[in-house]
Amino acid sequence: MTLMMERPQTIETSDRAQFERLLHTLEKLDVPDGYRAEIIRGSIILSPWSKGTYRPILRSMMRQLSGHEPQGHVIDTAPFLFAFPGQNKAIGPDLHVSDAEATDIDSVHLPGAALSLVAELTSVATAQYDRAEKVEYYGKGGVPVYVLVDMERSTVTMYSKPGEQGYQRHTEIKFGDKVDVPAPFDCELDTADWKS
């Protein structure tokens, strides 16, 4: 099955058994080139991959985070789907830092619990999910740090202290400024050369 669209489309579901069926469906789904599939709000969402102009920001983040990641964790931008079964969510972040051993498994659904940092770069198609739902999902999923790079607003929001309501702490800066990346990274992210 091939689906083409400009905005995210949804296929509705809600319970755990349905979530497992959706994960199985994602394995067999013929996702069009240039799109990725995630499970958000109990639905399969198809949205476009990031633009090539986003690569300099992703590379900058990888370079600056390198050497500060927790021991045994790796930084990557490869398209992987991280599952959060307790929330019936499966998300493919633009950049992620995860436990290499915990994600070295024979599955396309990697454990969300292995993540120590995720980053999303917004687009017109994904901004509403990145700014709202993913803040809640990543926080409830226990991901220590969520970096939201808002390409439309030229801002970076650093979320930390995950909990049942999402994140308890956040700091927002404009492109060109620096922001602290909290534990377990304890480093600084310089956005001086970032452009939207």
C-alpha positions as CSV (number, residue, x, y, z in Angstrom):
1,M,0.0,0.0,0.0
2,T,1.4,3.4,-1.0
3,L,0.1,6.7,0.5
4,M,1.0,10.1,-0.7
5,M,0.1,13.3,1.1
6,E,1.5,16.7,2.0
7,R,0.1,16.8,5.6
8,P,0.2,14.0,8.1
9,Q,-2.6,11.5,7.7
10,T,-3.9,9.2,10.4
11,I,-5.3,5.7,10.8
12,E,-7.1,5.5,14.2
13,T,-6.6,2.9,17.0
14,S,-6.2,3.0,20.8
15,D,-5.5,-0.1,22.9
16,R,-2.3,-2.2,23.4
17,A,-3.4,-5.0,21.0
18,Q,-4.1,-2.4,18.3
19,F,-0.7,-0.8,19.0
20,E,1.0,-4.1,18.4
21,R,-1.0,-4.6,15.2
22,L,0.1,-1.1,14.1
23,L,3.7,-1.9,14.8
24,H,3.3,-5.0,12.6
25,T,1.6,-2.9,9.9
26,L,4.4,-0.4,9.9
27,E,6.9,-3.3,9.1
28,K,4.9,-4.1,6.0
29,L,3.8,-0.6,5.0
30,D,5.1,0.6,1.7
31,V,6.1,4.1,2.8
32,P,6.6,6.5,-0.2
33,D,10.2,7.8,-0.7
34,G,10.7,11.0,1.2
35,Y,8.2,10.0,4.0
36,R,8.5,8.3,7.3
37,A,5.8,6.6,9.4
38,E,5.3,7.0,13.2
39,I,2.6,6.0,15.6
40,I,1.3,9.1,17.4
41,R,-2.1,9.4,19.3
42,G,-2.8,5.8,18.4
43,S,-2.6,6.6,14.7
44,I,-0.1,5.9,11.9
45,I,1.2,9.3,10.8
46,L,3.0,9.7,7.5
47,S,5.1,12.9,7.3
48,P,8.0,14.0,5.0
49,W,11.6,13.5,6.0
50,S,13.6,16.6,6.9
51,K,14.8,18.9,4.1
52,G,18.5,18.7,3.1
53,T,18.9,22.3,4.4
54,Y,18.4,20.8,7.9
55,R,21.6,18.7,7.7
56,P,24.0,21.5,8.8
57,I,22.0,21.8,12.1
58,L,21.9,18.1,12.6
59,R,25.6,17.8,11.9
60,S,26.3,20.7,14.3
61,M,24.3,19.0,17.0
62,M,26.1,15.7,16.5
63,R,29.5,17.4,16.6
64,Q,28.7,19.4,19.8
65,L,27.1,16.5,21.6
66,S,29.9,14.1,20.7
67,G,32.0,13.2,23.7
68,H,29.3,14.3,26.2
69,E,26.9,11.4,25.6
70,P,26.5,8.9,28.4
71,Q,28.9,5.9,28.4
72,G,27.8,3.3,25.9
73,H,25.4,5.6,24.1
74,V,25.6,6.6,20.4
75,I,24.5,9.7,18.5
76,D,22.7,9.1,15.2
77,T,20.3,10.6,12.6
78,A,19.5,7.3,10.9
79,P,15.8,6.6,10.6
80,F,14.9,4.4,13.5
81,L,11.5,3.9,15.2
82,F,11.5,4.0,19.0
83,A,8.5,2.4,20.6
84,F,6.9,3.5,23.9
85,P,4.4,0.6,24.5
86,G,3.0,2.1,27.7
87,Q,1.8,5.1,25.6
88,N,1.0,3.2,22.4
89,K,3.5,5.5,20.6
90,A,6.3,4.8,18.2
91,I,8.4,7.8,17.1
92,G,11.3,8.3,14.7
93,P,13.2,11.4,15.9
94,D,15.4,13.4,13.6
95,L,18.4,12.9,15.9
96,H,18.7,10.6,18.8
97,V,21.2,9.4,21.4
98,S,20.6,5.9,22.7
99,D,22.1,3.0,24.5
100,A,24.0,1.1,21.8
101,E,23.7,-2.3,23.6
102,A,19.9,-1.9,24.3
103,T,19.2,-1.0,20.6
104,D,21.4,-3.7,19.1
105,I,18.3,-6.0,18.6
106,D,16.8,-7.8,15.7
107,S,13.7,-5.5,15.5
108,V,12.7,-2.4,13.7
109,H,11.0,-1.2,16.9
110,L,13.7,0.0,19.2
111,P,13.0,0.5,22.9
112,G,12.2,4.1,23.8
113,A,13.6,3.5,27.2
114,A,17.1,3.3,25.7
115,L,17.0,7.0,24.7
116,S,18.9,9.7,26.5
117,L,18.2,12.6,24.1
118,V,16.0,13.2,21.1
119,A,15.9,16.2,18.8
120,E,13.2,17.2,16.3
121,L,13.5,19.9,13.7
122,T,10.0,21.2,12.8
123,S,8.5,21.5,9.4
124,V,5.2,22.8,8.3
125,A,3.9,19.2,8.2
126,T,5.3,18.2,11.7
127,A,5.4,21.4,13.8
128,Q,2.1,20.8,15.7
129,Y,3.3,17.3,16.8
130,D,6.8,18.4,17.6
131,R,5.7,21.4,19.7
132,A,2.9,19.7,21.6
133,E,2.4,16.0,21.5
134,K,6.0,15.0,21.3
135,V,6.8,17.1,24.3
136,E,4.3,15.1,26.3
137,Y,5.2,11.7,24.7
138,Y,9.0,12.0,25.2
139,G,8.6,13.4,28.7
140,K,6.1,10.6,29.8
141,G,8.5,8.1,28.1
142,G,11.3,9.2,30.4
143,V,13.6,10.6,27.7
144,P,16.0,12.9,29.8
145,V,16.4,15.6,27.2
146,Y,14.2,16.7,24.2
147,V,15.7,19.4,21.9
148,L,13.0,21.1,19.8
149,V,14.6,23.0,16.9
150,D,11.7,25.2,15.6
151,M,12.7,26.0,12.0
152,E,9.7,28.3,11.5
153,R,10.4,30.4,14.6
154,S,14.2,30.1,14.6
155,T,14.3,29.0,18.2
156,V,15.6,26.1,20.2
157,T,13.7,24.8,23.2
158,M,15.6,22.5,25.6
159,Y,13.2,20.3,27.6
160,S,14.4,18.3,30.7
161,K,13.2,16.7,33.9
162,P,10.7,14.2,32.3
163,G,7.6,13.2,34.2
164,E,4.0,12.1,33.9
165,Q,2.9,15.5,32.5
166,G,5.7,15.7,29.9
167,Y,8.7,17.9,30.9
168,Q,8.9,19.9,34.1
169,R,11.6,22.3,32.8
170,H,12.4,24.0,29.5
171,T,14.6,26.9,28.2
172,E,14.0,28.6,24.9
173,I,16.6,30.6,22.9
174,K,16.8,32.2,19.5
175,F,19.1,30.9,16.8
176,G,22.5,32.6,17.4
177,D,22.5,32.1,21.2
178,K,23.9,29.2,23.4
179,V,21.8,26.9,25.6
180,D,22.9,24.4,28.3
181,V,22.2,20.8,27.6
182,P,21.3,19.3,31.0
183,A,22.3,16.0,32.5
184,P,23.2,13.4,31.5
185,F,25.1,15.6,28.9
186,D,26.1,18.7,30.9
187,C,27.4,20.6,27.9
188,E,26.5,23.7,25.8
189,L,24.9,23.9,22.4
190,D,26.0,26.9,20.3
191,T,23.5,27.9,17.6
192,A,25.6,30.7,16.2
193,D,25.8,29.3,12.7
194,W,22.2,27.9,12.5
195,K,19.8,29.1,9.9
196,S,16.2,28.4,9.3
